């Protein structure tokens, strides 16, 4: 499985779009891996995780052919993970010579309904005809060609919403846990992890953790920092969810942290990889 981080920041980007704090000024000065766009990832060349406002920038920066994306997996309806208006220019007179004519979209019902309210009125019927929505239920597996997608309830937003994190397995049995945005997982999620990986008989190949608060230790319900990730890792090891072969990555960083990329790398060496825009991994 080929995996690429396209964007690795939280909602505001880093430097943040309307900010002159020291963290944002340092990011502009240092450049390189310290410049972070809104969170998005690509599996192989045909499965896209989230659709933020920076998707077009990612296409240009990473030389992507987004017409080859057949599957779009959406975590939740916050704007940094789903900018629905982008779908109105997929197909019709806006898109020619596409590799994949149909786009299969996997999400909670509230995310689909958000699209209908916010953007569907602007889409032409030809575009609508090629958007195929798959409404996901918690812990239910859905087959998407060579992938099996499982939606897992995220500890994010309120209990009245349905944000998801995801487990994605490919036809070779490679397993990815994509855990953005979420704080410490609900009891039923821990029970699911324990049972699933016990029955599978092998650990996940990669886990992408929410590290919004960077090196800060916080117990915010909606996100994590690296100290909490390390505690989560210990519990996952005890349950057989991860082992020594699992690639563990911290991702989704806010600018509200007095740190920078190399600082996080040096302070987590041997424990976590620190993602950056454009980072590629083979698992």
C-alpha positions as CSV (number, residue, x, y, z in Angstrom):
1,X,0.0,0.0,0.0
2,X,1.4,3.4,-1.0
3,X,0.4,6.2,1.3
4,X,1.0,10.0,1.0
5,X,0.3,12.9,3.3
6,X,-0.9,15.8,1.1
7,X,-1.6,18.2,4.0
8,X,-0.7,17.8,7.7
9,X,-2.1,20.9,9.5
10,X,-5.3,21.5,11.5
11,X,-8.1,23.8,10.3
12,X,-6.2,27.0,10.1
13,X,-3.1,25.8,8.3
14,X,0.4,26.5,9.6
15,X,1.2,29.4,9.2
16,X,-2.4,30.1,10.0
17,X,-4.3,32.0,7.3
18,X,-5.0,35.0,9.6
19,X,-2.2,35.0,12.1
20,X,1.1,36.6,13.0
21,X,2.0,34.7,16.1
22,X,5.6,33.6,16.7
23,X,4.8,30.0,15.6
24,X,3.5,31.2,12.3
25,X,6.4,33.7,11.8
26,X,8.9,30.9,12.6
27,X,7.2,28.6,10.1
28,X,7.5,31.2,7.3
29,X,11.1,31.8,8.2
30,X,12.1,28.1,8.3
31,X,9.9,27.0,5.4
32,X,10.2,23.4,4.1
33,X,8.5,20.9,6.3
34,X,7.2,23.6,8.6
35,X,4.7,24.8,6.0
36,X,1.6,22.8,6.5
37,X,-1.7,22.8,4.6
38,X,-5.0,21.4,5.7
39,X,-5.2,17.7,6.4
40,X,-5.6,15.2,3.4
41,X,-4.0,11.9,2.4
42,X,-3.9,9.6,-0.6
43,X,-3.8,5.8,-0.7
44,X,-2.2,4.4,-3.8
45,X,-3.6,6.8,-6.5
46,X,-7.3,6.0,-6.2
47,X,-8.4,6.5,-2.6
48,X,-8.5,10.0,-1.2
49,X,-9.0,10.7,2.5
50,X,-10.9,14.0,3.0
51,X,-11.4,17.0,0.7
52,X,-10.2,20.2,2.3
53,X,-10.0,23.7,0.8
54,X,-6.4,23.0,0.0
55,X,-7.1,20.1,-2.4
56,X,-6.4,22.2,-5.5
57,X,-3.1,23.3,-4.0
58,X,-2.2,19.6,-3.2
59,X,-2.9,18.7,-6.9
60,X,-0.4,21.3,-8.0
61,X,2.2,20.7,-5.3
62,X,2.3,17.0,-5.6
63,X,1.5,16.7,-9.4
64,X,-1.6,14.6,-8.7
65,X,-4.1,13.2,-11.2
66,X,-7.3,13.6,-9.2
67,X,-9.3,12.2,-12.0
68,X,-7.8,8.8,-11.1
69,X,-9.4,9.0,-7.6
70,X,-12.4,6.6,-7.5
71,X,-13.0,6.5,-3.8
72,X,-13.3,9.5,-1.5
73,X,-13.5,8.8,2.3
74,X,-14.7,11.7,4.5
75,X,-14.1,11.8,8.2
76,X,-16.6,14.6,9.1
77,X,-18.1,17.8,8.0
78,X,-15.7,20.4,9.5
79,X,-14.5,22.6,6.7
80,X,-10.8,21.6,6.9
81,X,-11.8,18.0,6.1
82,X,-14.7,18.5,3.7
83,X,-15.1,21.5,1.4
84,X,-18.3,20.4,-0.4
85,X,-18.3,23.0,-3.1
86,X,-15.2,21.4,-4.7
87,X,-17.4,18.5,-5.9
88,X,-19.5,20.9,-8.0
89,X,-16.6,21.2,-10.5
90,X,-16.0,17.5,-10.8
91,X,-17.4,16.3,-14.1
92,X,-19.8,18.2,-16.6
93,X,-18.1,20.9,-18.5
94,X,-15.4,21.4,-15.9
95,X,-13.6,18.0,-16.3
96,X,-12.5,16.2,-19.4
97,X,-10.6,13.0,-20.2
98,X,-11.1,11.7,-16.7
99,X,-9.6,8.3,-15.7
100,X,-12.5,7.5,-13.4
101,X,-15.9,8.9,-14.4
102,X,-17.6,7.9,-11.2
103,X,-16.6,9.0,-7.7
104,X,-17.7,6.8,-4.8
105,X,-18.0,8.8,-1.6
106,X,-18.0,7.1,1.9
107,X,-19.2,9.1,4.9
108,X,-21.8,9.5,7.7
109,X,-25.3,10.5,6.7
110,X,-24.8,14.0,8.2
111,X,-21.8,14.6,5.9
112,X,-23.8,13.7,2.8
113,X,-26.7,15.9,4.0
114,X,-24.2,18.7,4.6
115,X,-23.2,18.5,1.0
116,X,-26.8,18.5,-0.2
117,X,-27.5,21.7,1.8
118,X,-24.2,23.5,1.1
119,X,-23.4,22.7,-2.5
120,X,-25.8,20.4,-4.4
121,X,-27.8,23.4,-5.7
122,X,-24.6,24.5,-7.5
123,X,-23.8,21.1,-9.2
124,X,-25.0,20.2,-12.6
125,X,-27.0,17.1,-13.0
126,X,-24.2,15.4,-15.0
127,X,-21.9,15.9,-12.0
128,X,-24.6,14.6,-9.6
129,X,-25.0,11.5,-11.7
130,X,-21.4,10.5,-11.1
131,X,-21.3,11.0,-7.4
132,X,-22.2,7.7,-5.7
133,X,-22.8,8.1,-2.0
134,X,-22.2,5.2,0.5
135,X,-23.7,6.0,3.9
136,X,-21.7,4.2,6.6
137,X,-22.7,2.8,9.9
138,X,-20.4,2.4,12.9
139,X,-18.1,-0.7,12.7
140,X,-19.8,-2.0,9.5
141,X,-17.4,-3.1,6.8
142,X,-18.0,-1.8,3.2
143,X,-16.2,-3.2,0.2
144,X,-14.7,-0.6,-2.2
145,X,-13.0,-2.6,-5.0
146,X,-9.6,-3.7,-3.5
147,X,-10.3,-2.0,-0.2
148,X,-12.4,-2.8,2.8
149,X,-13.4,0.3,4.7
150,X,-14.6,0.3,8.3
151,X,-16.0,3.5,9.9
152,X,-15.2,3.9,13.6
153,X,-16.8,6.5,15.8
154,X,-14.5,9.4,16.6
155,X,-14.3,11.2,19.9
156,X,-14.8,14.6,18.2
157,X,-17.6,17.2,17.9
158,X,-20.6,16.1,20.1
159,X,-22.5,12.8,20.6
160,X,-25.2,14.3,18.4
161,X,-22.8,14.3,15.4
162,X,-21.3,11.3,13.7
163,X,-17.6,11.9,12.9
164,X,-15.6,8.9,11.9
165,X,-12.0,7.7,11.9
166,X,-11.3,4.7,9.6
167,X,-9.7,1.4,9.2
168,X,-8.8,0.6,5.6
169,X,-7.5,-2.8,4.5
170,X,-6.3,-3.7,1.0
171,X,-6.5,-6.9,-0.9
172,X,-3.0,-7.9,0.3
173,X,-4.2,-7.6,3.9
174,X,-2.3,-4.4,4.7
175,X,-4.2,-2.5,7.4
176,X,-4.2,1.3,7.9
177,X,-5.8,3.0,10.9
178,X,-6.5,6.7,10.0
179,X,-7.4,8.3,13.3
180,X,-8.2,12.0,12.5
181,X,-9.9,13.9,14.1
182,X,-10.3,12.2,17.5
183,X,-9.5,12.5,21.1
184,X,-9.1,9.4,23.4
185,X,-11.3,6.7,21.9
186,X,-14.7,5.6,23.3
187,X,-14.9,2.3,25.2
188,X,-16.7,0.6,22.4
189,X,-13.9,1.6,20.0
190,X,-11.3,0.0,22.3
191,X,-13.5,-3.2,22.5
192,X,-13.7,-3.2,18.7
193,X,-9.9,-2.8,18.3
194,X,-9.2,-5.6,20.8
195,X,-11.6,-8.1,19.2
196,X,-10.8,-7.2,15.6
197,X,-7.0,-7.6,15.8
198,X,-7.3,-10.6,18.1
199,X,-9.4,-12.4,15.4
200,X,-7.1,-11.1,12.6
201,X,-4.1,-12.5,14.3
202,X,-1.8,-9.7,13.2
203,X,-1.3,-6.0,14.1
204,X,-2.0,-3.0,11.9
205,X,0.6,-2.0,9.4
206,X,0.2,1.7,9.9
207,X,-1.5,4.1,12.3
208,X,-1.8,7.8,11.6
209,X,-2.6,9.5,15.0
210,X,-4.2,12.9,15.6
211,X,-1.5,15.1,17.1
212,X,-3.2,18.4,16.9
213,X,-1.7,19.7,20.1
214,X,1.9,18.7,19.1
215,X,4.0,18.2,22.2
216,X,1.4,19.5,24.7
217,X,-0.2,17.1,27.0
218,X,-3.9,17.7,26.9
219,X,-7.2,15.9,27.6
220,X,-9.3,17.8,25.1
221,X,-12.1,15.5,23.9
222,X,-11.7,16.4,20.3
223,X,-8.0,15.9,19.6
224,X,-4.7,14.6,21.1
225,X,-1.2,15.7,21.7
226,X,1.9,13.5,21.4
227,X,2.1,12.7,25.1
228,X,-1.4,11.2,24.9
229,X,-0.6,9.4,21.7
230,X,2.3,7.6,23.5
231,X,-0.2,6.5,26.2
232,X,-2.6,5.3,23.5
233,X,0.3,3.4,21.8
234,X,1.0,1.5,25.0
235,X,-2.6,0.4,25.3
236,X,-2.7,-0.6,21.6
237,X,0.5,-2.7,22.1
238,X,-1.2,-4.5,25.0
239,X,-4.2,-5.3,22.9
240,X,-2.2,-6.4,19.8
241,X,-3.4,-3.5,17.7
242,X,0.2,-2.5,17.0
243,X,3.6,-4.1,17.3
244,X,7.2,-3.5,16.3
245,X,6.4,-3.6,12.6
246,X,3.6,-1.0,12.8
247,X,4.5,2.4,11.3
248,X,3.2,5.0,13.8
249,X,2.9,8.6,12.6
250,X,1.8,11.8,14.2
251,X,-0.3,14.1,12.0
252,X,-2.7,17.1,12.0
253,X,-0.9,19.9,13.8
254,X,-2.2,23.2,15.0
255,X,0.0,26.4,14.9
256,X,-0.9,27.0,18.5
257,X,2.2,25.1,19.7
258,X,5.6,26.5,20.5
259,X,7.5,24.0,18.3
260,X,8.5,23.3,14.8
261,X,9.1,20.2,12.6
262,X,12.7,19.3,13.6
263,X,11.9,20.0,17.2
264,X,9.1,17.4,17.2
265,X,11.3,14.9,15.3
266,X,14.1,15.2,17.8
267,X,11.8,14.8,20.8
268,X,9.9,11.8,19.5
269,X,12.8,9.9,17.8
270,X,12.2,6.1,18.0
271,X,8.6,6.6,19.2
272,X,6.7,8.3,16.3
273,X,7.3,9.6,12.8
274,X,6.3,13.2,12.3
275,X,4.4,13.8,9.1
276,X,4.9,16.6,6.7
277,X,3.2,17.7,3.5
278,X,4.1,15.4,0.7
279,X,5.5,12.6,3.0
280,X,5.3,9.2,1.3
281,X,5.3,5.8,3.0
282,X,5.1,2.2,1.7
283,X,3.5,-0.2,4.1
